[in-house]
């Protein structure tokens, strides 16, 4: 099966013309046709244009005009990322007929790299949740066990990658929405440093916390995609002009020099027993790969005022004018920001900026931090649906360990580190200093090589 190979494995074969981008794309489309009715990972499948892009890639490669490792590779996009001529819905009736006239910057860069766009992934409505059970287009199901959630809000993106419907997907992460579903579905997902990847052309949830990043089967594949989309965008006010490192070339073996911090307070509290066991085993493996593993103390921010206020600010007019176009739970979450005063928002935004500036203090004596990505395995869909009032508290538990890294704006990746006895994936989170995605990926790649818990 073609989808058993990774981007890193496929790219040289495509370049050597041993296999055709059309063949690869058709294989993905066949799997989407077969599995998407169960997983509901895609809202829109752009089969015709994808095959056209694959044919164009085949012609270019045959002429020796190879653009790089994404040339001819089929990928998918979370359906709040603008695509010219293809609807972008944010999984909401509010935007069900919205067709942008321009690509988001991240899409422009992917097209420039020669990627084939398969379609748009399902998500939690307006990205306002961590379960992907609130969507105008229906629930997303976990490919490891379809009775369980895929996570969110990039649930469709993680499910599509883990099921082999695409070779990578682009998601967004406001409180953990790339890393959480990656962990629950058993693939790799990275949230880069705030400002590293342009969010221009992405329907926002919270301008101060939104990050754009890739999900894929392996660390190497995530690195390939991140290399293509990272970099300064002068038209995005949140983009920062900092040089992008080489994420793709195999690093020299400097893992042995790394010092790893383990912030047990908060991040290791109230863990599911199987999650705890898997993470402790992962720490033992990491201990054999690095110079030192030590416990550290970190002051963790937990206030959600900025996200709540900014989400309301974006949706306020539509929530007042056409509230019926939101699903009730999304509308309830949006309206929670209605009573936040300008003064309170300004104070909390200042606190966020202070926390972000002080984040480097966490790396005074260590190079990277390692935590469980999610404290619990993927909950059963039926359990979350039987009590609607329990859904949001459950999502807040799922996002507990990922949210602080959005406040700090630090790069963080989730990699698989095992499975429960029932076969549900468990994720390990590795985070580093601002702009050091290369360092985060270095340890993630070394750990992945040592244990081989990939979605491949």
N, C-alpha and C positions, 0 to 999 in steps of 0.2 A: 504494500500500500504506500502510495507516494507520501501521504501525510505522516508516515512513521519517521521521516527524516526532518531535520531541523533546517533553519535558514542557513546556518553556518555550513552544514553538509551539502545543501542544495545549491548554494550560490556558485561554487566552482563548477558543478556539473552543468548548470545553466550557461555559464560563461563558455564552457568547452562544447556547448551545443549537444551534449549527450542526452538532454531532455528538453522538452519545449515548455515555455511558460503557458502555452495554451493547454497542454496536457496537465500541468500542475493545477491550473485554474479550474479546469473541468472536474478534476478529482475533488477539489474543494466544493464546487457547486453541487456535485453528486452527493457529497456527505451532508451538505446543508439541506438538500431536498429530502434526504432520508431521515436526518436526526432533528432538524429544527422544529418539526411539528410537535415533538416531545419536549425539547429543551426550551423553545421559544427564545432563543438567543439573538435572533435577528428580527428587526422590525421591517426593514427593507433590504431586499437582495437585488443588487444591480447586475444581474447575470449578463445581460447583453453588452453593457458598457465594459464590464470586467473582461469579457472575451475579446472585445475590441482592443482594450489596453494590452491584453496578453499577446495578441497578434502583432501589435505595434512593437512591443518589447522583443518579440521573436525576430522581427525584421531588423531592428537596431542591433541586437546581439549578433545576428548573422553577418552584419556589415562590420563587426568589430567595434561597435559603438557602445560598449558595455559601460553602464553608469555606476556600477558598484554592487555590493552584496544584496541590495533590495530590488535590483532590476529583475522584473518578471515574477516577483514574490507576491502572492495574494494575501492581503491583510484586510482588516475590518476597522470600523470607526464607531465609537460610542455615538449614539444618535442625539447628541447635543453639540456636535462639531459640524460646522457649516460645510456643505458640499454644493458647489454651484450646479443648479439644475436638478438636484436630488433633494427631496424633502428632508428637513431636519426637525424632529418633533419633540425632543426631550421627553418622549413617552407620555405626552400630555395631549388631551383634546384641544387645549389652547393653541397648540402649534401643529395640529395634525395635517394641515394643508400648507404649511410654511415651506416655501422653496427658495433658498438663498440664491443670490445672483453671483456671489463670489465664494471661493474656497477659503476656509480658515487658513491661517499661515501654516499650521502644522500639516494640513492636507497639501498645500502648495509644495512644501518641502518633500513630502512623500512622493508626490507625482514627479518632482524634479529628480528624485532618486530612482525613478522607474517602477515604483510599487504599483501593483494592481489592486484597485479598490473593489472589494467584493460586496460591500453594503454597509448598513448601519445597524449597530447592536442595540438591543433592548436595555433598559435601565430602570432604576427607581425614578418615578416621575420627578422631573426637574432636578434630579440628582439629590433630592432632599430625603435621603434615608439609606440604610445599610442592609436592606433585605432584598430589594428588587421584587417585592410582593405588591407594591403600589405602582402600577403602570396601566395606562389607558389600553395598552396592548397585551395585558395579561402577565402572569407570573413567569419569572425565569426559573428554570430548574437546574439543579446541580448535576452535571454529567456523571459524577462518581456515584450518585444515588439520587434519582430524580424525585424522591420523596422529601428531599432536603433543599434548603435555599442555596443559591449560588453566591449570595452576598450582594453587596451593593456599595455605591450606586452603580458601579460598572459591572453589574452581574452578568449581563449578556456578553460583554467582552471576555470576561474570565471563562464563562461556560463555553464560548466559541473556541477559544484557544485550547482549553483542556480537552474538548471533544474532537479536536483536529479539524474544525470547520474552516480554520484559517491558520496561517503561520504566525501571525501576531495581530494585536489589536491596540488601538489607542484609546485610553480611558482618561478620566479626570479624577482628582483626589482632593477633597476639601477637608475630610476628617479621617480618611483611610480608604477612600472609595476605589483605589487601585489595589492596595495591598491586602485589604480585607477579603475581597472576592478571590484574589489570587491565592491567598492562603486556604480559603474554604474549598476551592476547586482544584488545588494542587498544581498550580503553575507559578511562574515568576512574574512579579510586577514591581516596577520601581517608580517612586515619586521623586523626581529630581529636586534640586534646590529651587526654592521660590524665585521665579524670574529666569530660570535656565531655559525653559521651553515656552514659547509664545502661547498665550491664551487668547490671542485676538481671533475673533470669529467663533468663539466657544460660548454658548449660552451659559451665563454665570450662575453660581449659587451664592458665592461669597468672594468678592474681588480680592480681599486681603488674604484668603486662604486657599483659593483654587490653584491646583497644579495640574499640568498635563503630562502624561507619561505612558510608556508602553507596557503591555503584557505579552508574554511569549512562553514557550515551553521550557526554555533553558536560559541561563544567565548570558551565555554567548549571544543568543538571539535578541534578548532585550538590549544588550550593548549595541548590536548592529542597528537596531531601530532608533535607539536614543542618539546614536552618532548622527543619524540623518536629520533628526528634528531639533536637536539642541542648537542654541546660538541666539545671538542678539537680534531682536526685532525692533527697529527704531519707531515703528508705528504702534507698538504695545507699550503703554505707560508703565506697566509692571515688569517689563523685560529689563534685564541688567546686562551691560556690556562687559562680560568677563570671558576670557579665552576658554574655549572648550578643549578638554583633554582628549587624548586618543583612548577611547573606550574599547576598541575592537581588537587591536593587536595584543597577542598574549603577553601579559606583563612578565618582566623578569621575576624570578622567584624571590620576592622580598617579603612574602607573607610571614616568614619566620621572625621578622623584626617587629611585627605589629603587637601593640598592647591593647587588650580588649577589656572594656568596662561592662560590668553586669549590674544594672540598676535594679536591685531586687525589690526595694520598697516601691509600691505602686504597681510596677509592671509585672511582678511575679506574685501579686496578691490574688487570692481566690481563683487559682487556676483549676480547670478540670484536671483530674488525676492523670488521664492519658496525655493531655497536653503537657503537663509538668514533666512526666517521665520522658517524653520525646525531646523536649527542650533541654533537659539536663543531659540527656545522651548526646544531643547536638553540641552542647558546651564542652563535653568531654572530647569530642572529635576536634572541635576548634582549638581546644587546649593543646592538642598534639600538632597543630599547624602553625601556632603563633608563639611569640616570645613569652606572653604573660596574659592570664585572665584574672581579673580582680573585681571584687565588688566595689561599686561606687554609689554615692548619694547624689540625687538630682531633685531639685525643686520642680514639680510638675504642674503646669498651668491647667486648670480644668474649666475655666469660665467659657461659656458659649455665646456671650452677648454679641460679639462682633459678627459671628456667622448669622445669628438670628436677625440682627438689625439689617445686615446687608441683603439677606435673602428677602426680607420684607420690602426693602427699598426698591429692589428690582421688580418685584411682583405686585407692588401696592396698587398701581392703577388697574391692572387686569383683575386682581382679586376683588376690587371694588366694583368694577364695571361688569365683569362676566364670571362671577364666582362659581357658577355651575360648570364651567369648563375645567375646573380642577377636581380631582378626586377628593372626597371629604377629608381624608387624613392629611393630604398635602396642604389643603386650604387651612386646616387647623394649625399645622406647623408654621405656615407662612404668617398667619395672623398673630402668632406669639410675639412677633417683632413690632406689633402695632403700638405698644405702649412704652417702648424704649425711647427715652428722651435723647435729644441731640447731645446734651451734656454727658449723659451716661455713655453713649457710644464713643464720644471723643476720648473720654477717660479710659475706656476699655481698649480703644484702638492704640492709645499711647502706651498702655501696659503691654499690649501685644508687641509693639515695636521695641519696647525695652527688653522684653523676654527674648525677642529675636536677636537683638544685639548682644545679649549676654550668653547666648547659646554656646559661643565658643569656649566659655568657661568649663563646660562639661568635658572638654577635650584637653584640659591642661595636663593631665597625667595619663591619658589613654588616647588611642587613635580612633577607635570605633566603639559603638555601643551595640549590645546584642540583647534582644528581648523576645519573648513569644510575640508573634504577630497578633494573634487573637487568643483570648483567655479560654475559649470553649470551642468545640467542633461546630460544624454547621447544624443549626437547629432544624427540626422537622417542620415542614411547611404547615402541616395540620396542627401542630402544637401552637404555632404563632397565630394561626387564623381562628382558633377556637376562642381566643380572648383578645379582641382588637385593642383593648387598653394595655395589653402586655407587649404589644409590638414595639413601640418606641423604647421602653426600658430595655428590651432585649437587644435592640440595635445599639443602644448606648454602651451596653456591655461588650458587644462585638467590636465596637470602634474605640474602646477605652485606650488600648495600647498604641493605636496609630495616630489618634487625634493630636497629641502633644507635638509631634514632628511637623504637623502643618502649622501650628502656632510658631514653632521655632524656625520654620522654613528650611529644615535640614533635609538632605537627601537620605532616603530610606528605601530599602528593598525587602520584599518578602520572598523567601525561597522555601520550597517544601522540605520538611524535616521528619517526615514519617506519616503514619496513618493510625487511626484508632482501630480497635478490634473489629469494628463494623465497617472498616474500609474508608472512613472519612479522612481527608487530608489534614495535616497539621503544618502550620507555617512558622518560620523563624524570621525575625526582623533584624536587619543589620543597618545601622545608621551611622553617618559620619559628619564631619564638619561641612560648613557651607562650601559649595563648589567642588567637593571631593567625591563626586560620583565614581571617579576612577578607583578610589580607595575602597569604597563600598562594594563595587563590583569585583575588585580583586579578591576580597575575602569570600564573597558570595560564590565566585567561580571556584575558589580553592575548596570550599566546603562542599559544593555540588559535586566536584570531581571525586571527593573522598567518600561520598555517600550514595550518589546517583539516585536521588529522589526527584526525578524530573517528570514533567507531564508528557514527555515523549512517548 
